[in-house]
Amino acid sequence: MAIHSLNLITKIVVTGILIFGFNTTFAQSSSEAEQPSLYDRLGGLAPITVVVSDFLDALVPDATLNANPAIDAARKRVPTPYLKYRVSALVCQVSGGPCQYQGRAMKESHTHLNITETEWARMVTIFREVLAKNNVPEKEGQELIDIIASTKADIVASAAE
């Protein structure tokens, strides 16, 4: 009987070890399969704010964009540091970071600007240049471009050139 009990205990222990080992391996495989968020892959809030700052520093004085009187007026009315804060919070949030964007919706904040396809394309060009200047990896840069592209319908109000 003692041998039978010992064999049963051994089987239970071995089964427990196998189950624990499987669960540990499975948990490691699952966590390894999970990709870090775009926010984490970009390096967090500090690098995001640098890219946003550089982007707005290039965007705000752009002659092509400021040829649109509504954009020019908005640039004079909204302080650039405030815009940098809002855009940084937005990028942080949509990339999976801990920030909470508190600003207006894209449509609400852009409709009155009558942004054209040409102005949109210029903004995207400037953004790509800033991504390259800041050595943002291609994959992460494309993910940011895709996020921006998802807002186009709410921002571009006019196809008129």
Secondary structure by P-SEA (a helix, b strand, c coil): caaaaaaaaaaaaaaaaaaaaaaaaaaaaaaaacccccccccccaaaaaaaaaaaaaaccccccccccaaaaaaaacccaaaaaaaaaaaaaaaacccccccccccccccccccccaaaaaaaaaaaaaaaaaacccaaaaaaaaaaaaaacccccccccc
